[in-house]
Amino acid sequence: MPPLVALLIRNAALGFCVAIVFVAAMLLADVGGLGTLVVRSPDGVIAVFALTFATGLTFGSVQMGIAIMQLGEEEQEDGDGPHDAAARLIRAGRRFLDRHTHRRAAC
């Protein structure tokens, strides 16, 4: 099996596992009375299956998308990351404001 296909299948399965845990937690916590409604309904099993499948499809797709987007990322050296760029921008903005506020105060 090609490595990319294996990566997608593995991440889709991970997304479905997270969805199962998420739906189970929602039912156990009885969010919005959902757990009670499922237990009392004669078609509760179908509802749980549909909810789990739809949530699993969503979580699996998100997990696969994250995995695909991370394929092209390379390790960034210190000083090259987005946080460092933001810090440089903030420092430049502060210097700009300091220069312009001092001139106004002198007038």
N, CA, C and O atoms as CSV, one atom per row, in Angstrom:
chain,resi,resn,atom,element,x,y,z
A,1,MET,N,N,0.848,-1.175,0.000
A,1,MET,CA,C,0.000,0.000,0.000
A,1,MET,C,C,0.895,1.240,0.000
A,1,MET,O,O,1.867,1.303,0.753
A,2,PRO,N,N,0.571,2.224,-0.841
A,2,PRO,CA,C,1.376,3.452,-0.868
A,2,PRO,C,C,1.357,4.154,0.487
A,2,PRO,O,O,0.349,4.123,1.193
A,3,PRO,N,N,2.464,4.783,0.845
A,3,PRO,CA,C,2.550,5.428,2.165
A,3,PRO,C,C,1.511,6.528,2.373
A,3,PRO,O,O,1.021,6.701,3.489
A,4,LEU,N,N,1.167,7.270,1.328
A,4,LEU,CA,C,0.188,8.340,1.474
A,4,LEU,C,C,-1.203,7.784,1.784
A,4,LEU,O,O,-1.937,8.344,2.598
A,5,VAL,N,N,-1.556,6.674,1.124
A,5,VAL,CA,C,-2.855,6.042,1.381
A,5,VAL,C,C,-2.892,5.512,2.813
A,5,VAL,O,O,-3.899,5.651,3.507
A,6,ALA,N,N,-1.790,4.905,3.248
A,6,ALA,CA,C,-1.716,4.400,4.619
A,6,ALA,C,C,-1.837,5.542,5.626
A,6,ALA,O,O,-2.479,5.396,6.666
A,7,LEU,N,N,-1.218,6.675,5.311
A,7,LEU,CA,C,-1.315,7.851,6.181
A,7,LEU,C,C,-2.762,8.320,6.291
A,7,LEU,O,O,-3.237,8.623,7.385
A,8,LEU,N,N,-3.463,8.379,5.161
A,8,LEU,CA,C,-4.849,8.815,5.166
A,8,LEU,C,C,-5.748,7.855,5.934
A,8,LEU,O,O,-6.596,8.287,6.715
A,9,ILE,N,N,-5.568,6.567,5.718
A,9,ILE,CA,C,-6.388,5.573,6.417
A,9,ILE,C,C,-6.137,5.628,7.919
A,9,ILE,O,O,-7.075,5.577,8.714
A,10,ARG,N,N,-4.867,5.732,8.304
A,10,ARG,CA,C,-4.521,5.796,9.726
A,10,ARG,C,C,-5.141,7.026,10.386
A,10,ARG,O,O,-5.667,6.934,11.495
A,11,ASN,N,N,-5.083,8.163,9.718
A,11,ASN,CA,C,-5.636,9.388,10.300
A,11,ASN,C,C,-7.160,9.392,10.288
A,11,ASN,O,O,-7.780,9.946,11.196
A,12,ALA,N,N,-7.771,8.784,9.275
A,12,ALA,CA,C,-9.230,8.665,9.260
A,12,ALA,C,C,-9.689,7.778,10.412
A,12,ALA,O,O,-10.682,8.083,11.073
A,13,ALA,N,N,-8.969,6.677,10.657
A,13,ALA,CA,C,-9.313,5.794,11.772
A,13,ALA,C,C,-9.142,6.518,13.110
A,13,ALA,O,O,-9.944,6.335,14.026
A,14,LEU,N,N,-8.106,7.331,13.216
A,14,LEU,CA,C,-7.902,8.103,14.434
A,14,LEU,C,C,-9.052,9.080,14.652
A,14,LEU,O,O,-9.527,9.246,15.776
A,15,GLY,N,N,-9.498,9.725,13.580
A,15,GLY,CA,C,-10.628,10.643,13.673
A,15,GLY,C,C,-11.907,9.931,14.097
A,15,GLY,O,O,-12.681,10.471,14.887
A,16,PHE,N,N,-12.138,8.726,13.583
A,16,PHE,CA,C,-13.319,7.965,13.979
A,16,PHE,C,C,-13.238,7.542,15.444
A,16,PHE,O,O,-14.247,7.542,16.149
A,17,CYS,N,N,-12.034,7.181,15.903
A,17,CYS,CA,C,-11.877,6.818,17.322
A,17,CYS,C,C,-12.169,8.014,18.226
A,17,CYS,O,O,-12.825,7.872,19.258
A,18,VAL,N,N,-11.688,9.174,17.843
A,18,VAL,CA,C,-11.963,10.386,18.621
A,18,VAL,C,C,-13.464,10.672,18.616
A,18,VAL,O,O,-14.019,11.102,19.627
A,19,ALA,N,N,-14.116,10.437,17.484
A,19,ALA,CA,C,-15.562,10.666,17.385
A,19,ALA,C,C,-16.328,9.712,18.296
A,19,ALA,O,O,-17.311,10.115,18.918
A,20,ILE,N,N,-15.905,8.480,18.381
A,20,ILE,CA,C,-16.575,7.513,19.261
A,20,ILE,C,C,-16.468,7.959,20.709
A,20,ILE,O,O,-17.445,7.908,21.457
A,21,VAL,N,N,-15.280,8.395,21.099
A,21,VAL,CA,C,-15.084,8.884,22.470
A,21,VAL,C,C,-15.921,10.140,22.708
A,21,VAL,O,O,-16.509,10.299,23.777
A,22,PHE,N,N,-15.977,11.026,21.722
A,22,PHE,CA,C,-16.739,12.265,21.838
A,22,PHE,C,C,-18.233,11.988,21.995
A,22,PHE,O,O,-18.883,12.568,22.865
A,23,VAL,N,N,-18.772,11.115,21.165
A,23,VAL,CA,C,-20.198,10.789,21.247
A,23,VAL,C,C,-20.511,10.089,22.564
A,23,VAL,O,O,-21.536,10.364,23.187
A,24,ALA,N,N,-19.632,9.185,22.989
A,24,ALA,CA,C,-19.844,8.502,24.267
A,24,ALA,C,C,-19.840,9.505,25.420
A,24,ALA,O,O,-20.653,9.397,26.338
A,25,ALA,N,N,-18.940,10.468,25.378
A,25,ALA,CA,C,-18.891,11.486,26.434
A,25,ALA,C,C,-20.151,12.349,26.409
A,25,ALA,O,O,-20.677,12.713,27.461
A,26,MET,N,N,-20.633,12.676,25.212
A,26,MET,CA,C,-21.865,13.461,25.110
A,26,MET,C,C,-23.055,12.700,25.687
A,26,MET,O,O,-23.889,13.274,26.387
A,27,LEU,N,N,-23.126,11.412,25.390
A,27,LEU,CA,C,-24.251,10.612,25.889
A,27,LEU,C,C,-24.156,10.411,27.397
A,27,LEU,O,O,-25.165,10.479,28.098
A,28,LEU,N,N,-22.952,10.166,27.895
A,28,LEU,CA,C,-22.782,9.959,29.334
A,28,LEU,C,C,-23.020,11.245,30.119
A,28,LEU,O,O,-23.550,11.203,31.229
A,29,ALA,N,N,-22.635,12.376,29.557
A,29,ALA,CA,C,-22.845,13.649,30.229
A,29,ALA,C,C,-24.279,14.145,30.059
A,29,ALA,O,O,-24.690,15.119,30.690
A,30,ASP,N,N,-25.025,13.469,29.207
A,30,ASP,CA,C,-26.429,13.796,28.942
A,30,ASP,C,C,-26.577,15.253,28.507
A,30,ASP,O,O,-27.417,15.991,29.022
A,31,VAL,N,N,-25.742,15.646,27.550
A,31,VAL,CA,C,-25.764,17.011,27.023
A,31,VAL,C,C,-27.104,17.257,26.337
A,31,VAL,O,O,-27.464,16.555,25.393
A,32,GLY,N,N,-27.822,18.236,26.805
A,32,GLY,CA,C,-29.112,18.577,26.233
A,32,GLY,C,C,-30.151,17.475,26.353
A,32,GLY,O,O,-31.121,17.445,25.596
A,33,GLY,N,N,-29.952,16.580,27.295
A,33,GLY,CA,C,-30.891,15.475,27.469
A,33,GLY,C,C,-30.775,14.416,26.388
A,33,GLY,O,O,-31.675,13.591,26.229
A,34,LEU,N,N,-29.673,14.430,25.642
A,34,LEU,CA,C,-29.488,13.501,24.537
A,34,LEU,C,C,-29.376,12.054,25.009
A,34,LEU,O,O,-29.957,11.152,24.405
A,35,GLY,N,N,-28.632,11.836,26.082
A,35,GLY,CA,C,-28.485,10.480,26.612
A,35,GLY,C,C,-29.815,9.902,27.061
A,35,GLY,O,O,-30.120,8.745,26.772
A,36,THR,N,N,-30.597,10.683,27.753
A,36,THR,CA,C,-31.915,10.240,28.211
A,36,THR,C,C,-32.831,9.953,27.030
A,36,THR,O,O,-33.558,8.960,27.029
A,37,LEU,N,N,-32.794,10.816,26.034
A,37,LEU,CA,C,-33.626,10.641,24.848
A,37,LEU,C,C,-33.268,9.350,24.110
A,37,LEU,O,O,-34.154,8.628,23.653
A,38,VAL,N,N,-31.980,9.065,23.996
A,38,VAL,CA,C,-31.534,7.854,23.306
A,38,VAL,C,C,-31.941,6.607,24.072
A,38,VAL,O,O,-32.377,5.624,23.474
A,39,VAL,N,N,-31.802,6.640,25.384
A,39,VAL,CA,C,-32.140,5.469,26.198
A,39,VAL,C,C,-33.641,5.190,26.149
A,39,VAL,O,O,-34.050,4.029,26.104
A,40,ARG,N,N,-34.451,6.217,26.157
A,40,ARG,CA,C,-35.906,6.038,26.193
A,40,ARG,C,C,-36.521,5.773,24.824
A,40,ARG,O,O,-37.662,5.318,24.742
A,41,SER,N,N,-35.797,6.043,23.768
A,41,SER,CA,C,-36.343,5.870,22.424
A,41,SER,C,C,-36.148,4.428,21.947
A,41,SER,O,O,-35.099,3.832,22.193
A,42,PRO,N,N,-37.153,3.866,21.266
A,42,PRO,CA,C,-36.968,2.516,20.724
A,42,PRO,C,C,-35.969,2.499,19.568
A,42,PRO,O,O,-35.403,1.452,19.256
A,43,ASP,N,N,-35.751,3.637,18.940
A,43,ASP,CA,C,-34.789,3.730,17.837
A,43,ASP,C,C,-33.492,4.397,18.269
A,43,ASP,O,O,-32.794,4.979,17.439
A,44,GLY,N,N,-33.163,4.324,19.539
A,44,GLY,CA,C,-31.973,4.983,20.071
A,44,GLY,C,C,-30.686,4.466,19.477
A,44,GLY,O,O,-29.733,5.225,19.301
A,45,VAL,N,N,-30.644,3.166,19.162
A,45,VAL,CA,C,-29.421,2.580,18.603
A,45,VAL,C,C,-29.141,3.175,17.223
A,45,VAL,O,O,-27.993,3.464,16.884
A,46,ILE,N,N,-30.186,3.353,16.444
A,46,ILE,CA,C,-30.018,3.936,15.112
A,46,ILE,C,C,-29.546,5.387,15.241
A,46,ILE,O,O,-28.694,5.835,14.475
A,47,ALA,N,N,-30.093,6.107,16.197
A,47,ALA,CA,C,-29.691,7.497,16.406
A,47,ALA,C,C,-28.224,7.591,16.820
A,47,ALA,O,O,-27.487,8.452,16.338
A,48,VAL,N,N,-27.810,6.697,17.717
A,48,VAL,CA,C,-26.407,6.700,18.154
A,48,VAL,C,C,-25.492,6.351,16.990
A,48,VAL,O,O,-24.433,6.956,16.823
A,49,PHE,N,N,-25.902,5.370,16.181
A,49,PHE,CA,C,-25.093,4.999,15.014
A,49,PHE,C,C,-24.977,6.178,14.052
A,49,PHE,O,O,-23.880,6.488,13.587
A,50,ALA,N,N,-26.086,6.833,13.752
A,50,ALA,CA,C,-26.069,7.962,12.812
A,50,ALA,C,C,-25.216,9.110,13.347
A,50,ALA,O,O,-24.436,9.708,12.606
A,51,LEU,N,N,-25.369,9.415,14.635
A,51,LEU,CA,C,-24.583,10.489,15.237
A,51,LEU,C,C,-23.094,10.151,15.230
A,51,LEU,O,O,-22.258,11.002,14.926
A,52,THR,N,N,-22.773,8.910,15.564
A,52,THR,CA,C,-21.371,8.490,15.590
A,52,THR,C,C,-20.782,8.496,14.188
A,52,THR,O,O,-19.646,8.930,13.994
A,53,PHE,N,N,-21.546,8.017,13.209
A,53,PHE,CA,C,-21.035,7.987,11.846
A,53,PHE,C,C,-20.799,9.400,11.311
A,53,PHE,O,O,-19.752,9.675,10.724
A,54,ALA,N,N,-21.755,10.284,11.510
A,54,ALA,CA,C,-21.612,11.658,11.013
A,54,ALA,C,C,-20.462,12.385,11.712
A,54,ALA,O,O,-19.691,13.102,11.074
A,55,THR,N,N,-20.356,12.195,13.011
A,55,THR,CA,C,-19.259,12.823,13.757
A,55,THR,C,C,-17.925,12.216,13.346
A,55,THR,O,O,-16.931,12.930,13.208
A,56,GLY,N,N,-17.900,10.905,13.149
A,56,GLY,CA,C,-16.676,10.239,12.711
A,56,GLY,C,C,-16.240,10.684,11.338
A,56,GLY,O,O,-15.047,10.847,11.081
A,57,LEU,N,N,-17.196,10.883,10.455
A,57,LEU,CA,C,-16.873,11.378,9.114
A,57,LEU,C,C,-16.256,12.773,9.199
A,57,LEU,O,O,-15.285,13.074,8.504
A,58,THR,N,N,-16.817,13.604,10.041
A,58,THR,CA,C,-16.298,14.967,10.203
A,58,THR,C,C,-14.914,14.956,10.850
A,58,THR,O,O,-13.977,15.567,10.336
A,59,PHE,N,N,-14.792,14.259,11.977
A,59,PHE,CA,C,-13.511,14.234,12.683
A,59,PHE,C,C,-12.432,13.541,11.848
A,59,PHE,O,O,-11.278,13.970,11.847
A,60,GLY,N,N,-12.807,12.467,11.136
A,60,GLY,CA,C,-11.851,11.772,10.277
A,60,GLY,C,C,-11.359,12.661,9.150
A,60,GLY,O,O,-10.170,12.665,8.831
A,61,SER,N,N,-12.272,13.418,8.545
A,61,SER,CA,C,-11.888,14.336,7.465
A,61,SER,C,C,-10.969,15.437,7.975
A,61,SER,O,O,-9.992,15.796,7.317
A,62,VAL,N,N,-11.284,15.965,9.137
A,62,VAL,CA,C,-10.434,17.011,9.721
A,62,VAL,C,C,-9.044,16.449,10.027
A,62,VAL,O,O,-8.034,17.097,9.753
A,63,GLN,N,N,-8.999,15.261,10.587
A,63,GLN,CA,C,-7.714,14.651,10.918
A,63,GLN,C,C,-6.892,14.370,9.662
A,63,GLN,O,O,-5.678,14.572,9.657
A,64,MET,N,N,-7.548,13.907,8.599
A,64,MET,CA,C,-6.832,13.668,7.343
A,64,MET,C,C,-6.326,14.984,6.758
A,64,MET,O,O,-5.209,15.043,6.244
A,65,GLY,N,N,-7.133,16.030,6.832
A,65,GLY,CA,C,-6.703,17.329,6.333
A,65,GLY,C,C,-5.499,17.866,7.084
A,65,GLY,O,O,-4.577,18.419,6.485
A,66,ILE,N,N,-5.514,17.700,8.391
A,66,ILE,CA,C,-4.372,18.145,9.206
A,66,ILE,C,C,-3.119,17.381,8.818
A,66,ILE,O,O,-2.042,17.964,8.690
A,67,ALA,N,N,-3.260,16.064,8.630
A,67,ALA,CA,C,-2.105,15.249,8.263
A,67,ALA,C,C,-1.547,15.661,6.900
A,67,ALA,O,O,-0.331,15.727,6.720
A,68,ILE,N,N,-2.429,15.935,5.950
A,68,ILE,CA,C,-1.977,16.345,4.619
A,68,ILE,C,C,-1.287,17.705,4.679
A,68,ILE,O,O,-0.250,17.907,4.046
A,69,MET,N,N,-1.861,18.634,5.438
A,69,MET,CA,C,-1.259,19.966,5.521
A,69,MET,C,C,0.100,19.941,6.212
A,69,MET,O,O,0.952,20.784,5.931
A,70,GLN,N,N,0.310,18.994,7.102
A,70,GLN,CA,C,1.586,18.929,7.813
A,70,GLN,C,C,2.663,18.223,7.002
A,70,GLN,O,O,3.824,18.218,7.411
A,71,LEU,N,N,2.319,17.633,5.876
A,71,LEU,CA,C,3.327,16.955,5.071
A,71,LEU,C,C,4.375,17.914,4.535
A,71,LEU,O,O,5.553,17.560,4.467
A,72,GLY,N,N,3.976,19.113,4.154
A,72,GLY,CA,C,4.900,20.057,3.554
A,72,GLY,C,C,5.689,20.895,4.531
A,72,GLY,O,O,6.583,21.636,4.122
A,73,GLU,N,N,5.381,20.799,5.823
A,73,GLU,CA,C,6.085,21.621,6.795
A,73,GLU,C,C,7.475,21.072,7.068
A,73,GLU,O,O,7.678,19.868,7.231
A,74,GLU,N,N,8.413,21.988,7.111
A,74,GLU,CA,C,9.763,21.624,7.500
A,74,GLU,C,C,10.027,22.217,8.874
A,74,GLU,O,O,9.376,23.177,9.288
A,75,GLU,N,N,10.981,21.641,9.568
A,75,GLU,CA,C,11.348,22.167,10.880
A,75,GLU,C,C,11.911,23.567,10.707
A,75,GLU,O,O,12.786,23.794,9.870
A,76,GLN,N,N,11.412,24.497,11.493
A,76,GLN,CA,C,11.869,25.874,11.395
A,76,GLN,C,C,12.970,26.116,12.408
A,76,GLN,O,O,12.931,25.622,13.535
A,77,GLU,N,N,13.960,26.895,11.973
A,77,GLU,CA,C,15.041,27.243,12.882
A,77,GLU,C,C,14.562,28.319,13.843
A,77,GLU,O,O,13.573,29.003,13.579
A,78,ASP,N,N,15.268,28.467,14.957
A,78,ASP,CA,C,14.913,29.511,15.912
A,78,ASP,C,C,15.029,30.868,15.240
A,78,ASP,O,O,15.979,31.135,14.504
A,79,GLY,N,N,14.058,31.712,15.503
A,79,GLY,CA,C,14.061,33.045,14.932
A,79,GLY,C,C,13.352,33.135,13.595
A,79,GLY,O,O,13.249,34.222,13.027
A,80,ASP,N,N,12.860,32.014,13.078
A,80,ASP,CA,C,12.200,32.024,11.780
A,80,ASP,C,C,10.713,31.712,11.862
A,80,ASP,O,O,10.030,31.730,10.837
A,81,GLY,N,N,10.195,31.430,13.042
A,81,GLY,CA,C,8.811,31.000,13.173
A,81,GLY,C,C,7.823,32.146,13.119
A,81,GLY,O,O,8.211,33.314,13.148
A,82,PRO,N,N,6.550,31.811,13.040
A,82,PRO,CA,C,5.529,32.859,12.973
A,82,PRO,C,C,5.459,33.697,14.250
A,82,PRO,O,O,5.105,34.875,14.205
A,83,HIS,N,N,5.797,33.085,15.389
A,83,HIS,CA,C,5.764,33.840,16.644
A,83,HIS,C,C,6.868,34.887,16.668
A,83,HIS,O,O,6.683,35.986,17.190
A,84,ASP,N,N,8.029,34.533,16.094
A,84,ASP,CA,C,9.122,35.495,16.043
A,84,ASP,C,C,8.783,36.649,15.105
A,84,ASP,O,O,9.125,37.798,15.385
A,85,ALA,N,N,8.113,36.349,13.996
A,85,ALA,CA,C,7.707,37.408,13.068
A,85,ALA,C,C,6.698,38.331,13.741
A,85,ALA,O,O,6.755,39.548,13.567
A,86,ALA,N,N,5.787,37.764,14.499
A,86,ALA,CA,C,4.809,38.578,15.214
A,86,ALA,C,C,5.492,39.444,16.258
A,86,ALA,O,O,5.127,40.606,16.438
A,87,ALA,N,N,6.480,38.889,16.944
A,87,ALA,CA,C,7.203,39.658,17.954
A,87,ALA,C,C,7.963,40.817,17.304
A,87,ALA,O,O,8.005,41.917,17.855
A,88,ARG,N,N,8.563,40.573,16.136
A,88,ARG,CA,C,9.263,41.658,15.426
A,88,ARG,C,C,8.278,42.741,15.001
A,88,ARG,O,O,8.585,43.930,15.091
A,89,LEU,N,N,7.104,42.341,14.542
A,89,LEU,CA,C,6.088,43.311,14.127
A,89,LEU,C,C,5.606,44.148,15.309
A,89,LEU,O,O,5.404,45.355,15.177
A,90,ILE,N,N,5.421,43.509,16.462
A,90,ILE,CA,C,4.989,44.240,17.659
A,90,ILE,C,C,6.065,45.226,18.099
A,90,ILE,O,O,5.757,46.363,18.459
A,91,ARG,N,N,7.333,44.794,18.072
A,91,ARG,CA,C,8.419,45.707,18.450
A,91,ARG,C,C,8.492,46.901,17.494
A,91,ARG,O,O,8.702,48.035,17.925
A,92,ALA,N,N,8.317,46.640,16.187
A,92,ALA,CA,C,8.355,47.737,15.213
A,92,ALA,C,C,7.196,48.698,15.443
A,92,ALA,O,O,7.363,49.913,15.336
A,93,GLY,N,N,6.028,48.161,15.758
A,93,GLY,CA,C,4.877,49.017,16.046
A,93,GLY,C,C,5.098,49.870,17.275
A,93,GLY,O,O,4.727,51.043,17.294
A,94,ARG,N,N,5.699,49.294,18.302
A,94,ARG,CA,C,5.986,50.063,19.525
A,94,ARG,C,C,6.998,51.175,19.258
A,94,ARG,O,O,6.858,52.288,19.765
A,95,ARG,N,N,8.028,50.861,18.452
A,95,ARG,CA,C,9.019,51.900,18.115
A,95,ARG,C,C,8.358,53.037,17.348
A,95,ARG,O,O,8.638,54.210,17.595
A,96,PHE,N,N,7.480,52.679,16.414
A,96,PHE,CA,C,6.763,53.685,15.640
A,96,PHE,C,C,5.921,54.565,16.551
A,96,PHE,O,O,5.949,55.790,16.430
A,97,LEU,N,N,5.172,53.952,17.461
A,97,LEU,CA,C,4.328,54.718,18.372
A,97,LEU,C,C,5.161,55.569,19.317
A,97,LEU,O,O,4.788,56.701,19.622
A,98,ASP,N,N,6.280,55.038,19.782
A,98,ASP,CA,C,7.142,55.818,20.664
A,98,ASP,C,C,7.670,57.068,19.965
A,98,ASP,O,O,7.700,58.144,20.563
A,99,ARG,N,N,8.083,56.937,18.711
A,99,ARG,CA,C,8.602,58.092,17.972
A,99,ARG,C,C,7.522,59.143,17.766
A,99,ARG,O,O,7.772,60.339,17.915
A,100,HIS,N,N,6.323,58.692,17.423
A,100,HIS,CA,C,5.262,59.650,17.113
A,100,HIS,C,C,4.617,60.236,18.368
A,100,HIS,O,O,4.150,61.374,18.329
A,101,THR,N,N,4.577,59.520,19.446
A,101,THR,CA,C,3.992,60.090,20.659
A,101,THR,C,C,4.946,61.086,21.303
A,101,THR,O,O,4.488,62.045,21.925
A,102,HIS,N,N,6.253,60.894,21.177
A,102,HIS,CA,C,7.208,61.859,21.725
A,102,HIS,C,C,7.167,63.166,20.967
A,102,HIS,O,O,7.317,64.233,21.563
A,103,ARG,N,N,6.968,63.102,19.673
A,103,ARG,CA,C,6.894,64.332,18.878
A,103,ARG,C,C,5.663,65.128,19.236
A,103,ARG,O,O,5.731,66.353,19.327
A,104,ARG,N,N,4.564,64.481,19.438
A,104,ARG,CA,C,3.333,65.170,19.797
A,104,ARG,C,C,3.446,65.811,21.181
A,104,ARG,O,O,2.941,66.910,21.408
A,105,ALA,N,N,4.108,65.121,22.094
A,105,ALA,CA,C,4.249,65.660,23.446
A,105,ALA,C,C,5.145,66.895,23.436
A,105,ALA,O,O,4.961,67.788,24.264
A,106,ALA,N,N,6.104,66.968,22.524
A,106,ALA,CA,C,7.016,68.095,22.465
A,106,ALA,C,C,6.356,69.331,21.857
A,106,ALA,O,O,6.796,70.451,22.117
A,107,CYS,N,N,5.333,69.154,21.072
A,107,CYS,CA,C,4.674,70.295,20.409
A,107,CYS,C,C,3.913,71.131,21.345
A,107,CYS,O,O,3.308,72.122,20.935
